[in-house]
Amino acid sequence: MKKKIRQSIAILLLTVLLGGVFATGVSALKSSSVPYNTYEYNYADESVSAPAGYTVDTVLYGTDLGLEKGSVLQDIYCIEDGRILLLDSGNGVVYVYNNDLVQIDKLDNFTAADGSPLNIAGAQGITYHNDRLYIADTENQRVLRVGMDGVADLIINKPDTAVLDEKTACNFVKVIVDPQNRIYAIANDVNLGALVFDEDGNFLTLFGSTNVRTTAEVILRYIRRKFMSEEQRKNDYSYTPVTLTSFDIDKDGFIYTVAKSSDYSDIEGKVRSLNALGEDIYDSAAFGDIEWDRLKSNSGTQFIDVDVADDESLALLDSARSRVFVYSKNNDLIAVFGSYGEQKGNFLQPAAVETVGENIYVIDALANTLQIFRPNDYVRAIKKADLQMENGDYSAAIDTWERVVAYNTNSTQAYVGIGNCYDYLGEYELAMEAYKKGYANQEYSVSFSEYRKEYLKDNFVLILFIALAALAILIVLAVKVSKMLRPVEGSAFCQLETKKYLPVYMLFHPSSASEQIRPRGFASPLKAAIIVAVWFIAVMLSYFFTGFSFNENRAVDFNVFYTLLQTAGLFLVFVIANYGLASFMTGKGKFSEIVTVTAYSLTPYIASILINTAFSNILTQDEGMFMSIITAVGLLWTFFMLFAGLMTIHQYSVGKTVLSFLITMFGMLVIIFLAVLFITLYAQVLSFVDSIAREVSIRQ
């Protein structure tokens, strides 16, 4: 008995222990153990929670790295053979480490070819190419090319060129070298791009200038500068294009640049991938803290360094909030880590980022530390799935993407990856399901096109029968309507010229139908209300049931009140504005008549909404022009009916009707403005009354 009790206790303890270990593993993945928020952006550019893709593995301080007193770490570079270079800007020293970060060399004695000493204290950038070290010697306004013995065989100073102002010092901060041995250097006082030199140091051109978009704000600032004094213009830095802050080059020779943004300069690309012609192949809107950058009260993401890994993923260093963004080669956000602070994994003043193997190294200049971040299974799974797809192993990639989804159900990247795999395998229906989960409308449309081809081939006879039946029904209806439009024998009116069928008759004869509303008592606010209600229902159906190829709406965002304002609210505002105008322009139409004509005129537009909703489920995005044509026809038909109807009931001329329409539009704007003003004032009054009530309750 005692033995069984001991066994039970042992099993219980073991279960608790294993449960604790398992819970620890899961919580680590869910980022509860990291000192920063982890998130990603969904298809609507909204931040959603995500697992921690990287966690801090090691933090090395100056003493751990063998740095001298007064050192300030500023840059890092990993050589292909595994050696790691650290730039000590404070003492002007370059340290060399092996891949275990054991110091194997130190370059602290730099000389020119003639033996004269060179001091690189204050340098901010280093790179390595063809057994030689390139240094952006910032404080001395030069770029040095030195051997590993410290002897410089090339010194590049400010080039003698008309494109640079004579006051420009050329404070070089970053340097890279391309496969053709061209040297690219960024100077923080040059806003025309990177300066390009040949391997002998001769100036060639400028490369990768950022552009300022011509916005209203920029134009106003330009005009204001015309009236500024010289001193004011010197202090107005924000007018000019933004200077590049850093760059990197990949194995194919593409140059990746980053630049800071500001309140006053809206640059086209914070992050760009430039080919040899300087053309950007990136969509810059995808990078950085998208939600934060929407706020105009701050300068948004401030990228100060970029590193391209061997697998073509990007590590981007943001100084605004001291964090690192990691993107896949397809520009999908993989992970975000880091924040401002003194804890491990946070930074006080991040200065440089470098990918070493699968790890990411970040230098903190103020703390004088090197922090090493290691990816977890979540990021490894994403990269593995990308690699499997690149190698054409789509079945295996599906399993890997499913693992990513198990880690992070918010990962639209994983769903799109699954959809791409199924699409390549010809499983178009499964691909469409995955694309829906990933909100990938365009990709869904492509797979739907292939799925539709297969469906048409397999069900050709049935579809042909349905099409012929529909055509027959339309022909029968057309014949019946044409007969009903003929005058009844012994009568001046046709069968449709009744109160019951007047909305149909007005489709073909809006003026004649409108003429009969008053003398025959055909005004029907009830029918008008029904038509407006149908309009509301049509818009609601369109919101939810438009085919996924064209539908970017989310059910959670649907607002009944807003939809009601779009339909019934807009209808009432138009009717009220037009009726009020008729009083001043001697219009003869009564309120009920205006309501009737306006509602009946909406029929073609409502029909176009319903037709497009149906067609959107059988058309692809490339065929969307047909839906645009249907919408245009519906709108034009509605406008023609409304124009003819109001002209008839008000007894206006054509010119007066046009004028009344324009004034009606203005009246609608006035009504909407007054309504918004009233609601705002009402809310302020309620807030005032509430604050008084709170104050009274507190004092009591």
C-alpha positions, 0 to 999 in steps of 0.5 A, spaced: 500 500 500 505 504 501 509 502 495 503 504 491 502 511 495 509 513 493 508 511 486 502 515 485 506 521 489 512 520 484 507 520 478 504 526 480 510 530 482 513 528 475 507 530 472 507 537 475 514 537 473 513 536 466 507 540 466 511 546 468 517 545 463 512 544 457 508 551 460 515 554 460 516 552 453 509 555 451 510 561 454 517 562 451 514 562 445 508 566 447 513 571 449 511 572 456 519 572 458 521 577 453 522 585 455 518 587 449 512 587 445 512 582 440 507 583 434 506 583 427 501 586 422 495 583 419 492 584 412 489 591 414 496 594 417 493 593 424 498 590 429 496 583 432 499 579 437 505 574 435 510 570 438 517 572 440 521 570 434 528 572 437 530 572 444 536 575 447 542 569 447 548 573 450 549 580 452 557 582 451 559 588 455 566 592 453 570 588 458 567 581 455 570 583 448 576 586 451 575 593 449 580 599 452 577 604 456 573 610 453 571 605 447 564 606 444 562 601 439 559 604 433 559 598 427 559 591 426 561 587 420 561 579 419 566 577 414 564 571 409 570 566 413 566 567 420 571 573 422 567 579 426 569 586 426 567 591 431 569 598 430 571 602 436 569 609 435 571 612 441 579 610 441 579 609 433 580 601 433 578 595 429 577 589 433 577 582 430 574 576 433 573 569 431 566 566 430 566 564 437 567 572 439 574 570 441 579 576 440 584 574 435 587 581 432 586 588 434 588 594 429 589 600 432 595 603 428 593 606 422 598 609 417 598 612 410 602 609 404 608 614 406 608 612 413 604 618 416 599 616 422 592 616 421 587 617 427 580 614 425 577 616 432 570 618 431 569 613 425 562 610 424 562 605 419 566 599 416 566 594 411 570 588 408 572 587 401 577 583 397 582 582 404 581 590 405 578 594 410 574 600 408 573 605 414 568 611 413 572 616 417 567 621 419 570 626 423 576 626 418 571 627 412 574 621 408 574 614 406 580 609 408 581 603 404 587 599 409 590 592 409 589 588 415 596 590 417 593 597 418 596 601 412 592 605 407 593 604 400 587 609 398 584 615 401 578 618 399 576 625 400 571 630 398 570 629 391 571 636 386 565 636 383 559 641 382 554 637 384 556 638 392 556 645 395 562 648 397 560 648 404 559 641 404 564 637 408 562 630 406 562 627 413 562 620 411 558 615 415 557 608 412 561 605 406 560 599 402 563 595 396 560 592 390 562 586 386 565 591 381 569 594 386 565 600 386 565 604 393 559 607 395 559 612 401 554 615 405 555 622 408 550 625 413 551 632 410 549 630 403 542 629 401 543 627 394 544 620 395 551 616 396 557 618 393 560 613 388 567 612 386 571 607 382 576 602 385 582 608 384 578 613 388 575 617 382 568 620 383 563 617 378 556 619 380 551 619 386 546 613 387 540 612 390 537 619 392 531 619 396 525 624 393 520 628 397 513 627 394 510 633 392 504 634 397 500 640 399 504 641 405 511 641 401 508 646 396 506 651 402 513 650 405 516 652 399 512 658 398 514 660 405 521 659 404 521 664 399 519 669 404 525 667 409 531 670 411 538 666 410 538 665 417 531 662 417 533 658 411 539 655 414 534 652 420 529 649 415 532 643 414 526 639 413 525 642 406 530 638 402 530 630 401 532 626 406 539 623 407 540 616 407 542 613 414 545 606 412 545 601 406 548 594 405 549 590 399 546 582 397 550 577 393 546 579 387 549 586 387 542 589 389 543 595 394 538 596 400 538 603 403 534 606 409 533 613 411 529 617 416 523 620 415 520 626 418 514 630 420 516 635 414 519 630 409 514 624 406 520 620 402 518 615 397 521 609 401 524 608 408 527 602 405 529 601 398 532 595 394 536 598 388 538 595 382 544 598 378 540 603 375 538 606 382 530 603 381 527 601 387 523 594 386 520 595 393 514 597 396 516 602 401 509 602 405 510 595 408 516 597 412 516 599 419 511 601 425 505 602 420 500 604 425 505 609 429 507 612 422 500 614 421 500 619 426 502 626 424 504 628 431 511 624 430 516 622 425 515 615 425 520 609 424 527 612 424 531 606 420 538 607 422 541 601 419 540 595 415 543 588 414 541 583 408 542 576 410 545 570 406 538 567 406 536 575 403 532 576 409 532 583 412 534 586 419 532 593 420 534 597 426 529 603 428 532 608 433 525 611 434 523 605 439 530 601 439 527 595 436 529 591 430 524 589 424 526 582 421 523 581 414 523 575 409 526 575 402 518 576 400 518 582 405 513 579 410 514 581 417 517 575 421 519 578 427 520 584 431 524 585 438 527 590 442 525 596 446 528 602 449 531 600 456 536 597 460 534 590 461 537 584 456 534 584 450 533 592 450 537 598 448 539 605 450 542 607 443 542 602 438 547 603 433 548 597 428 545 591 426 548 585 423 546 577 421 551 572 423 549 565 421 542 565 424 543 570 429 542 577 429 547 582 433 546 589 435 550 594 438 548 599 443 553 605 443 551 608 449 551 601 453 557 599 449 554 592 449 553 587 443 547 583 444 546 576 440 539 574 439 537 567 437 531 565 433 526 560 436 522 554 432 517 559 430 522 563 426 526 557 423 519 554 421 518 560 417 524 560 414 524 553 413 517 553 409 520 559 405 526 555 403 522 548 401 517 553 397 524 555 393 526 548 392 519 546 389 518 541 395 510 544 396 508 538 400 513 539 405 512 546 405 505 545 407 506 541 413 511 547 415 506 552 414 501 548 418 506 548 424 507 556 423 499 557 424 500 552 430 505 557 433 501 563 431 494 563 428 494 571 426 500 569 421 497 571 414 504 570 411 503 562 413 496 562 410 498 565 404 504 560 404 499 554 404 495 557 399 501 558 394 503 551 395 496 548 394 496 553 388 502 550 385 500 543 386 494 544 382 489 544 388 485 550 387 479 549 391 484 548 397 488 554 395 482 558 395 480 556 402 487 558 405 487 565 401 481 567 404 484 565 411 490 570 409 485 575 406 489 575 400 484 577 394 489 577 388 492 570 390 485 568 391 482 571 384 488 567 380 486 560 383 479 562 382 480 563 375 484 556 375 478 553 379 473 556 374 476 553 368 476 546 371 469 547 374 466 549 367 470 543 364 467 538 368 460 541 368 459 544 361 452 541 360 449 543 366 452 550 366 450 551 358 443 548 360 442 554 366 445 559 361 440 557 356 434 557 361 436 564 364 436 567 357 429 564 355 427 567 362 430 574 360 427 573 353 420 572 356 420 577 360 422 582 355 417 580 351 412 581 356 414 588 358 414 590 351 407 588 350 405 591 357 408 598 354 403 598 349 397 602 350 391 598 352 385 598 346 380 604 348 385 607 353 391 612 352 395 608 357 399 602 357 398 596 362 404 599 366 401 606 367 398 604 374 400 606 381 402 599 382 407 598 376 409 605 376 416 604 378 417 599 372 414 604 367 419 610 370 425 605 368 423 607 360 419 613 360 421 617 366 418 624 364 411 621 362 411 617 369 413 623 373 407 627 369 402 622 372 404 622 379 400 629 381 394 628 377 393 621 378 395 621 385 401 616 384 405 619 389 407 613 394 411 614 400 410 607 402 413 604 395 419 609 396 420 607 403 420 600 401 425 601 395 430 605 400 429 599 404 431 595 398 437 599 397 439 598 404 439 591 404 442 591 397 448 595 400 448 590 406 448 584 402 454 587 397 458 588 404 458 581 406 456 577 399 461 580 394 466 575 391 472 574 395 476 576 389 473 583 390 471 583 397 476 587 402 471 588 408 471 585 414 464 582 418 467 585 424 467 592 421 460 592 419 456 598 422 449 598 421 448 605 423 453 607 418 450 603 412 443 606 414 446 613 413 449 611 407 442 609 404 436 612 408 440 618 411 443 620 404 436 619 401 433 624 406 438 629 406 437 629 398 430 630 398 430 635 404 435 639 400 431 639 394 424 640 397 427 646 401 430 649 394 424 648 390 421 653 395 426 659 393 426 656 385 418 656 384 419 648 384 412 645 383 413 639 386 411 637 393 415 633 398 411 626 397 412 627 389 420 628 390 420 622 395 417 618 390 421 620 384 427 620 387 426 613 390 423 610 383 430 613 380 434 609 385 432 602 381 437 602 376 443 603 381 440 598 386 439 593 381 447 594 379 449 593 386 445 586 386 448 584 379 455 586 381 454 582 388 452 576 384 457 577 378 463 578 383 462 571 385 464 568 378 468 573 375 476 574 377 479 581 378 482 581 371 474 581 369 472 587 374 471 592 368 465 588 367 462 590 374 465 597 373 461 598 366 455 595 370 455 600 376 456 606 371 450 604 367 446 603 373 449 610 376 447 614 369 440 611 368 439 613 375 441 620 374 437 620 367 431 618 371 432 623 377 434 629 372 428 627 368 423 626 373 425 632 377 425 637 371 418 634 370 414 635 377 418 642 378 416 644 371 423 646 370 427 648 364 433 643 362 438 649 365 434 651 371 434 643 373 442 643 372 442 649 377 437 646 382 442 640 382 448 644 383 444 648 389 441 641 392 448 638 392 451 644 396 445 644 400 446 637 402 453 639 404 450 644 409 445 640 412 451 635 413 455 640 416 450 642 421 448 635 423 455 634 425 456 640 428 449 639 432 452 632 434 459 635 436 456 640 441 451 635 443 456 631 445 460 637 449 454 639 453 453 632 455 461 631 457 460 638 461 454 636 464 457 629 466 463 633 469 459 637 473 455 631 476 462 628 477 464 634 481 458 635 485 458 628 487 465 628 489 464 634 493 458 631 497 
